[in-house]
Amino acid sequence: MAKVIKTTTLLADKSGAVWVEAQLSEAQVKRVINSYKRAGIDLTPYGSPNQVIKQVEEINAFFTNDERSRSFVEAGKLQVIGVGF
């Protein structure tokens, strides 16, 4: 059985009000959006700030642990990004 990837997802309406914040797979996101749509509420999925921060931390960890990437960073050829909220 294949592993299902779940990510923290925010589902918000056009005014920016968040209706759902949960760990969902892509299929679950589609099902929830369709359920709300039947009730007359249009939602759009967004990644949460925590998800973005985690992804940046994973990228930075890779650059730190990978010898070639680390040399690019030290030489100023690759800039490591940071996120602050």
C-alpha positions in Angstrom: 0.0 0.0 0.0 1.4 3.4 -1.0 2.1 6.0 1.7 -0.3 9.0 1.5 1.4 12.3 2.0 -0.5 14.7 4.3 0.4 18.3 4.7 -0.9 21.0 7.0 -3.5 22.9 4.9 -5.6 25.9 5.5 -8.9 26.2 3.6 -10.1 29.8 3.5 -12.9 31.7 1.7 -12.5 34.8 -0.5 -12.7 37.1 2.5 -9.7 35.3 4.1 -11.7 33.6 6.8 -10.1 30.2 7.6 -12.7 27.4 7.8 -10.5 24.4 8.1 -6.9 23.8 9.3 -5.8 20.2 9.3 -3.3 17.6 8.1 -4.9 16.4 4.8 -3.9 14.5 1.8 -4.6 16.0 -1.6 -7.6 13.8 -2.1 -9.0 14.8 1.3 -8.5 18.5 0.4 -10.6 18.0 -2.7 -13.3 16.2 -0.8 -13.6 18.8 1.9 -13.6 21.7 -0.7 -16.4 19.9 -2.6 -18.4 19.3 0.6 -18.3 23.0 1.5 -19.0 24.0 -2.2 -22.3 22.0 -1.9 -23.2 24.1 1.1 -22.5 27.3 -0.9 -19.0 28.1 0.5 -16.1 28.4 -1.9 -12.8 27.6 -0.3 -9.2 27.8 -1.5 -6.4 25.7 0.0 -3.2 27.4 1.4 -0.2 26.0 3.1 0.2 27.1 6.7 3.1 29.4 7.8 4.3 26.4 9.9 4.5 24.3 6.8 6.6 27.0 5.0 9.0 27.3 8.0 9.4 23.5 8.1 10.2 23.4 4.4 12.8 26.2 4.8 14.4 24.4 7.7 14.6 21.1 5.7 16.3 23.0 2.8 18.7 24.7 5.2 19.6 21.4 6.8 20.3 19.9 3.4 22.6 22.7 2.5 24.4 22.4 5.9 24.9 18.6 5.5 25.7 18.5 1.8 29.4 19.3 1.2 29.0 20.7 -2.3 26.0 22.9 -1.4 27.9 24.1 1.7 30.8 25.2 -0.4 28.5 27.1 -2.7 26.9 28.9 0.3 30.4 29.7 1.7 31.5 31.1 -1.7 28.4 33.3 -1.9 27.1 31.4 -5.0 24.1 30.1 -3.2 22.0 32.1 -0.8 20.1 30.3 2.0 16.7 31.8 2.7 15.1 32.5 6.0 11.5 33.0 7.0 10.3 35.3 9.8 6.7 35.7 10.8 
